[in-house]
Amino acid sequence: MRRGGRDPMPGTYQTTFGDVELLRDLDRQDGWVLSKEGVPQSYVDLQDPTYLDFEYVRLMADVIDLLPEGPLGCVHVGGGACTIPRYIAATRPGSRHIVVEPDARLVDLVREQLDLKSVPKLKVRVAGGREGTAGLWDESADLFVLDAFTAATMPVELATLEYMADIGRVLRPGGTLLVNMADGKGLAFARRLTATVRERFRHVALMAEPGILRGRRFGNLILAASAQPLPIELLGRRAAGGLTQARLVEGDALTRFLGGAAPIHDGEAVLAPVPPPAVFG
């Protein structure tokens, strides 16, 4: 897509925390992938922001689509190419976005190459997730999206009960939290992070492709959480009917999934899982 006479330029770009690659999707004229250390980080279609290429992003969009109608006040911790803000801007005009992203040079890259200025009512705060969240007003967000990774590993400081409490402070009483996490065999980290979210939020649902949910392969799992009931039946049907044919786990089944896993607290020596090299070829 031409922006001011220029198309995005594929190549390797230096950012604050290492090099990233900007790759064109050969199957879609305006599709672009941001990749770091061989791990795809974000996908955007500059002409059609409602096209979502990554399976886990489609699951997040299923949740967003079922929120009450109208514009949303959104916080996104983890910027990347801002796929979800673009999607919400297209499907819910008038929504406002605060994106918290620690990599200033990555923000500049996305702004210059991937037309970030085209997303209305979006502000970027260059800060770490904890710092950026601490600076937000109480009860100021309808949706809080936590999708922050260093390459393919989630920062553990964003997975603790203390941080979930701060997210709860920022969300309005009926607000929704979405968490993207990744795990593999045994799902030890996923169980503990789910237990952490469930400790703070009364209503929690976990969604993932069945093979991932059984710990048979490494992949992404999505948590939806709120102080208010979630649209479980509709969400379960959407998840199962999508390309991933994902399963939704909640209530007693989620309790069994946790298997007594304990919440994560600040200062604990917890290691976030690293994907096997074969996952990304």
C-alpha positions, 0 to 999 in steps of 0.5 A: 500500500502506498503511503505518501508515495512509498511502500513498506521496505522489506529488510532487517531493521535495528531496534532498541532490543535487537534486530527485527525483520520486516517480511512481505506476505507473498500470498497477500499484496498488503500483508506484512510480518514482523519477525525477531530471532526467527519468531513471527511477532506480528502480522498486519494487512495494511488494506484490510486490518480485519484480516488476522493471520495468526490463529491466537489473534483470531481467538482474541478477536472472538472475545472482542467481537462479543463485548458490548457494542460500541467504541472501547477504551483499550490498553495494549501492553506489547505493541508489535505492529499493533494488529489488535488496535488496527482490528478494533479501529476498523470494527469499532470506530471511535475506540481509543487505544493506549499502547505500552511498548518499551522499544522506541525504535520498534515504534518508529519502524512501525510508524514509518513502514506500517502506517501506524498513523492511520490508526485513529485515536492511538497513543503510544507510551514508550515504557515497560509493561509494569511502568506503563500500566502504573501510570494509567488512571483507575477504571479507565479501560474497557479492554486490557490486552496483555501480549508482551513477549521478548522473542517467544518468551513472556516476561515473568514480571508481567505474569504475577499476581501483583501485576494482575492487581494493577491491571484490575485497577485500570479496568472498569468494573465490567472490563475484560482482560485478554492474555496471550501466553505460550507454553508446551509439554506439561503446561506448567507455566500456563497453569500457574499464569491461569491460576494467577489470573483466576486469583484476581478475576472471578470469571476466567476462560482459557482457549487453545487448539486441542493439541496445545491444550493437552500439552502435546505441542508448543503454542499459544493459549488465550485467557479471557478474564473479567469481574463480570460473567463472560459470554461463555456459550457464544465464545465456545461456539466461535472458538470451536467453529474457527479454523483452529477448532479451539477448545474453551475451558472454564468453571470446574473444568478449568479448576481440574486443568489447574491441578492445584497450581499456585499463583505467581508472585513478584520475586519468585524464580519462575522461568517462562517457557522457551519454544523448541527450535523446530517450532519456528522452523 
